[in-house]
């Protein structure tokens, strides 16, 4: 799978210290979509600021770099999220991030349109000890941009 990720994205992710497992949507429903890049913003409840995100789409697969705030609201390094394109052309991607004190399960959907695409999502952080859970609703917008040079 690493061979299909753009080199600039792999370089960005290798600098991270968190362990990331990409959650993939049902590939049976994946639809081929022209290769494209999207950039935009993500804003989640109870976090101090909006973050930027990058999404690459190709061959029915979605790969996204998603900066995330941890369970205590501290910005952690960007994490890789993965998923697929559904039969209606919507993007579905998610991530699972394990940290020493908590785990994140996040899912996002992007509804594409010519005027600008809408992103919605949910992040659920759960402490590994104590069981405290924090759920954040997320929203944002993304726009088509040129593909990065390889």
C-alpha positions as CSV (number, residue, x, y, z in Angstrom):
1,X,0.0,0.0,0.0
2,X,2.9,2.4,0.7
3,X,3.9,2.2,-3.0
4,X,0.6,3.8,-3.9
5,X,1.0,6.8,-1.5
6,X,2.7,9.9,-3.0
7,X,6.3,10.3,-1.9
8,X,5.7,13.7,-0.3
9,X,2.9,12.2,1.9
10,X,5.0,9.2,3.0
11,X,7.8,11.7,4.0
12,X,5.4,13.8,6.0
13,X,4.0,10.7,7.8
14,X,7.4,9.1,8.6
15,X,8.2,12.0,10.9
16,X,5.2,11.1,13.1
17,X,5.5,9.2,16.4
18,X,2.0,7.9,16.7
19,X,0.9,4.5,15.5
20,X,-1.8,4.8,12.9
21,X,-4.1,2.2,11.5
22,X,-6.2,3.3,8.5
23,X,-9.8,2.3,8.6
24,X,-11.0,1.5,5.1
25,X,-14.6,1.7,4.0
26,X,-16.3,-1.2,2.1
27,X,-14.4,-1.6,-1.1
28,X,-17.2,-3.4,-2.8
29,X,-19.0,-0.1,-3.1
30,X,-15.9,1.9,-4.2
31,X,-16.3,3.8,-7.4
32,X,-13.5,4.8,-9.7
33,X,-13.0,8.6,-9.6
34,X,-10.6,10.7,-11.5
35,X,-7.3,11.2,-9.7
36,X,-7.5,14.4,-7.8
37,X,-6.3,16.4,-4.8
38,X,-8.4,18.3,-2.4
39,X,-7.4,20.8,0.3
40,X,-9.5,22.4,3.0
41,X,-10.2,22.8,6.6
42,X,-11.5,20.7,9.5
43,X,-13.1,22.2,12.6
44,X,-14.1,19.9,15.5
45,X,-16.1,20.7,18.6
46,X,-14.1,21.6,21.7
47,X,-10.8,22.2,19.9
48,X,-9.0,25.5,20.0
49,X,-8.6,26.0,16.2
50,X,-9.4,24.9,12.7
51,X,-6.8,22.7,11.0
52,X,-6.0,22.2,7.3
53,X,-6.2,18.8,5.7
54,X,-5.2,17.3,2.4
55,X,-7.0,14.5,0.5
56,X,-5.8,12.5,-2.5
57,X,-8.4,10.5,-4.4
58,X,-7.6,7.9,-7.1
59,X,-8.8,4.5,-8.3
60,X,-11.8,4.6,-5.9
61,X,-9.4,5.1,-2.9
62,X,-9.1,8.0,-0.5
63,X,-6.0,9.0,1.4
64,X,-6.0,12.0,3.7
65,X,-3.6,13.7,6.1
66,X,-5.7,14.8,9.0
67,X,-4.2,17.0,11.9
68,X,-6.0,16.0,15.1
69,X,-6.4,17.3,18.6
70,X,-5.9,14.6,21.3
71,X,-8.4,13.8,24.1
72,X,-7.1,16.8,26.1
73,X,-7.3,19.2,23.2
74,X,-3.5,19.3,22.3
75,X,-2.6,19.3,18.6
76,X,-0.8,16.0,17.7
77,X,1.1,15.3,14.5
78,X,-0.9,14.7,11.3
79,X,-2.3,11.2,10.9
80,X,-3.1,9.2,7.8
81,X,-6.7,8.3,7.1
82,X,-7.9,6.0,4.4
83,X,-11.1,5.0,2.8
84,X,-13.0,4.8,-0.5
85,X,-15.4,6.5,-2.9
86,X,-19.1,5.3,-2.7
87,X,-21.4,4.7,-5.7
88,X,-22.7,8.3,-5.4
89,X,-19.2,9.8,-5.6
90,X,-19.0,10.7,-1.9
91,X,-15.7,10.2,-0.1
92,X,-15.6,8.1,3.1
93,X,-12.4,7.9,5.1
94,X,-11.4,7.2,8.7
95,X,-8.6,6.6,11.1
96,X,-7.7,4.8,14.3
97,X,-4.9,6.3,16.3
98,X,-3.4,4.6,19.4
99,X,-1.6,6.8,21.9
100,X,-0.2,5.8,25.3
101,X,-3.2,7.2,27.2
102,X,-6.1,7.0,24.7
103,X,-7.3,5.8,21.3
104,X,-9.1,7.7,18.6
105,X,-11.7,6.3,16.1
106,X,-12.7,8.9,13.5
107,X,-14.9,8.8,10.4
108,X,-15.4,11.5,7.9
109,X,-17.5,12.0,4.7
110,X,-17.0,14.5,1.9
111,X,-19.9,15.3,-0.3
112,X,-18.4,16.7,-3.5
113,X,-19.8,19.6,-5.5
114,X,-18.5,22.1,-8.0
115,X,-18.9,25.1,-5.7
116,X,-16.9,23.5,-2.8
117,X,-17.4,20.2,-1.0
118,X,-18.8,19.7,2.5
119,X,-16.9,17.6,5.1
120,X,-18.7,16.1,8.1
121,X,-17.3,13.7,10.7
122,X,-17.1,12.3,14.2
123,X,-14.1,11.7,16.4
124,X,-14.4,9.5,19.4
125,X,-11.5,9.5,21.9
126,X,-11.4,6.8,24.7
127,X,-8.9,6.7,27.5
128,X,-7.1,3.4,27.9
129,X,-7.4,3.6,31.7
130,X,-10.5,5.1,33.4
131,X,-12.7,4.8,30.3
132,X,-13.4,8.5,29.9
133,X,-14.7,9.1,26.4
134,X,-14.8,12.4,24.4
135,X,-16.9,12.7,21.2
136,X,-16.4,15.6,18.8
137,X,-18.5,16.5,15.8
138,X,-16.5,17.9,12.9
139,X,-17.2,19.9,9.9
140,X,-15.3,21.6,7.1
141,X,-15.0,22.5,3.4
142,X,-12.6,21.2,0.8
143,X,-11.7,22.4,-2.7
144,X,-10.1,20.7,-5.7
145,X,-6.4,21.7,-6.2
146,X,-3.7,20.6,-8.5
147,X,-2.1,17.2,-7.9
148,X,1.4,17.4,-6.2
149,X,4.3,16.7,-8.5
150,X,5.9,13.3,-8.0
